[in-house]
Amino acid sequence: MNGRYAASAGAIAAASSSRVIARKASIIRRLSERLSTRPAFGTSFGFMGRGARTGGSISTTSASSTSSSASISASRVAALMLGPAMRCVVTGEDVLRALPLAMFRRTKLSHANAVAALYQGAYVGFQFIATLYYQTVVGWSAFATGFAFAIGGTCVMFLAPRFATIGQNRGTTLLMTFGVGLQAISYLFWVLSAGHIDTMVLVAISQLLLGVGYAMTYPSIQVAALSDVGDDESGLASGMLFASFQIGGGIILAAASAVFSAAPSFGWNPYIAGIGFVTILAAAITLLAAVGPRSSAARATNYQAAE
């Protein structure tokens, strides 16, 4: 009698578990059918829907099984089949549809992406090495070191919206060039002055130049990137731009760190060598910004997005 009750309880539990999985599979199937009408992800979500339907049918079949172990195994199989279907959401064909190669032929967008990657990487490299200098050589705490960059952040916060308006009305290439040039001057001043003047003066002057230059460059790059695409492509262009920021920051930070680490073996000061590398790179970025496409004004609809 007890064995019969145990078998009945196991069958009820297995059936309940199978119904839950079947219900989830039904929800996923309906969601995939709705999303499969979208051109960018139709194929992948169609595949996900087929996997959901297969998993749901296995779960439903398992609910009618009289053996609890068999139904639990079938439920696990259904769950395992739903997993790959959920992971295979994006395929190579979907990527090509979501990111058309024609986007890379947009002159302003490609130029803005290149400048964004390089100037952001230069800034991240400078910030990394300067932070090590302030903490290791000068002996500042982490709080004091972070506060040293507050001047630049304040300049960006208050000045960037105003420079966005200037870039919208008068064009972005010249504004972008002046902004990156100011950052190059800031890095050069740091290299020539570190260890020769008071650290507070070094921080104040370098951060003021860097903050104003960053405030000029950041919004002008966004305005330039968005002015080269239509409204229906602005989201994609914005994603490409911010991906450039992240990629450039990682690559150039690695390069600056390599120079910093290798400098002592050549008898160089690692801090001066590392930020010297950033300075040379910033000078090259200034030339790259100067040869960019010129336009009298950007589209008025791009102001809000850039701001």
N, C-alpha and C positions, 0 to 999 in steps of 0.2 A: 504493500500500500504506500509506504513512504517513498519507495522508488518510483511509483507511478506519479505521486504528487511532485516529486523532484523533476521528473521528466516533463510534466505539464508546465511547471514553473519555468523550466529552462526554455521550453518551446515558446511560451508567452513572452519571455524576455527577449529571445532572439527575434520573434516577430515584431516586437515593439522597436527594437534597434533597427531592423530592416526597414520598417515603415518610416523611421526618422531619416535614414539615408535616402530612401526613395523620395521623400518629400523634398530634401535638399537637392537631389538630382533634378527633380521637376522644376524647382526654382531656378537652378543654374541653366536648365534647358530653355526656359522661357526668356531668361536674360540674354542668353546667347542668340536666340532667334531674333530678339529686338536689335541687338548690336550687329548682327550679321548683315543688316541692311546698310551699314556705314561702309563707305568704299575703302577706308584705310585699314580696317581690321576684319573685313568680312570673312576672308578665308580662314584666319586663325580662330575666330569665334565660332565659325561653322564647325571646325574640327573639335573645338571644346564642346559644342552642343552634341556632336556625335558621341563623344566620350561620355557625356552626361547621360545621354539616352541609353547607351550600353550599360553603364553602371546602374542606372535606375531599373533597367529590366532585370539585371542579375539580382538586385536587392528585392524586387517584387517577387521573383521566383523563390528566393530564399525564404520569404515570409511564409510561404505555403509548405515549407519543409517540416516534417515531424521530428527531425533530429536537431537538437540545439547546437551540437558541434558543427553539423553541416551548414546550418544557417549562419552561424557566426563566421565560419570560414568564407562563405559566400559574401557576407557583408564586408569582410576584410578585402576580398578580391575587388568588390565594387569600389571601396575606398581607394585601393591602390590604382584602379583604373581612372578614377576621377583626378588623382594627383597629377599624372603626366598631362592630362587634358587641360588642367588649370595652369600648368607651367608653360605649355606650348601656346602661349597667347600671341606672341609676336614672331613672325617668320621673316626671312630675308626679303621676300616679296612685299610684305607689309611695310618693312622699313623703307624700301624704295618708293612706295606710294606715299608714305607719311613724310619722307624727306626727299623731295625731287632733286635730282642733280642739277637742275636748272637754277636752283637757289644759289649755287656756288658761282654762277656766272653773273650774279648781280654785283656790279662794280663797287657801289657804295657799301653794300652789306659785307662783302668779302674784305674790303679795306678796313671797315670798322671792326670786324672780327679779328683781323691780324693785329691791329693796334691794341685792341682790348686785351688779347692774350699776352702780348709782350709787355705793355706798360703795367698791367696788374701783376705779372710775374716779377718785374723789376721792383715794384713796391713791396711785394711779399718778401723777396730776397733781402731788400734793405731792412725791412722791419725785423726780420729774423736775426740778422747779424747785429743790428743796432741794439736789439734787446739783450743779446749776449754781452755786448760791450758795456751797457749800462749796469747790468747785474754783476758781471765778472770783474771788470776792470774798475769801474767807478764804485761798485759796491752797493748799488741801490736795491731796495726791496722790490718784490714783484708789483706791489701797489704803486710805488713811486715810478717804476718803469712804465707801467700801463698809463699812469697819469701823464707821462711825458709825451704821449701821442694824442693827448686830448686837444691840443691846439689845432692840429691838422684835422681831427674829426669835427671840431666846431666850425672850422672854415668850410668844410664840405657841407655840413648841415645847413648853414645859413646862405652860402653863396651858390650852391649848385642849382637851385631853382631859378635864380636870376641869370646864370650863364645859360641855362636851358632856353630861356626866352631869347637871349642874344643869338644863340645858335639857330633857333627857329627863324628869326627875322633876317639874319645876315649871313647865314651859311655856317657850316661846321668845320671845314678843313683848317681854316686859319686859327679858329679858337682851339681846336684839337692840337695844332702844332705849338701854339703858345703854352698850352697846358703841359704837354709833355716836356717842352723845353724848360719850363720852370722847375719841373721835377728833376731834370738832369742837372740844373744849376744847384738845386738843393743837395743832391748826392755829391756833386763836386765840392761844394762848400764843406760838407761833412768830412770828406776825405782829406781836404787840405787843412782843416781846423781841429780835428779830433786830437786831443792831447796837447794842443797849443793854446787854447782859450778855455775859459770857464765852461764847465759842462752845461750849466743852466743857459748860458748864452748860446752855446752850440745847439741845444735842443730848441730854444725859442726861435732862432733864425731859420734853422733847417726845417722845422715843422711848419712855420709860417709860409715859407716858399712851397713846401710840399703840399700843404693843405689847399692853398690857392690854385696850384697847378692841377691837383686832383679834382678840385671842384670845377675847373674848366674842362677837363678831359672827359670825366665820367658822363655828364649829360650830353655833351656834344657827340660822343660815340653812339649813345642810344638814339639821338635824333637822326644821325646819319644812317644808322642801320634801319630804322623804321621808315625813313623817307624813301627807301628804294623798293618797298614792297606795297602791295595792296592791303586793304583792311582785312581781307580773308586770310592773308599770310602773315599778319603781324605777330600772332602768337608763335608761329614757327620761327620767324626771324628773331624774336626775343629769346626763345629757347636756345637757338644757335649762338646768340651773343653771350648769354650767361654761361653756356658750355665752354666758350672760348676763354672766359675769365677763369674758370676752374682749371682747364687744361694748361693754360699758360702759367698760372700760379704754381701748379705742381712741377712742371718741367723746369722752369727757370729757378725755382727754389732749390731743386736738386742740383742744378748747375752751380748756383752760388754757394751751396754747401760744399760741393766738391772743390771749388776754388779755395774756400775758407779752410778746408781740411788739408789741402795739399800745399798751402802757402808756407808753413814752417819748414818744410823740407827744402824749399828754395831760399830760405833765409828771409822771407818776407813777413811783415806783420799781417796776421790772418784777417784782422778787422779791416785794415786799409786795403788789402788785396781783394777781399770779398766785396766790399762796397765800391772799390775801384772797378771791378767787373760790372757791377750794376750801373755805374756811371757811364761806362763805355756803351753798354747796351741801351741806356736811356738816350744817349746822343744819336745812336742809330735809329731808335724809334722816332725821334724827332724828325729825322730825314724822311722816314717812311710816312709819317703823318703829313709832312709838307707836300709830298708828291701825290696825295690823294685827290680824288675827283672834286672839282669845285662847282658850287651852285650858289645862286644868289640867295635862296631861302629854302627852308624845308617845308614840308606840308604842314599846314596849320593843325591838322588833326593829330599830329604826333606829339604835340606839346604835353598833353596830359599824361600819356604813357611814359614819356621821357622823365617828366617831373616825378 
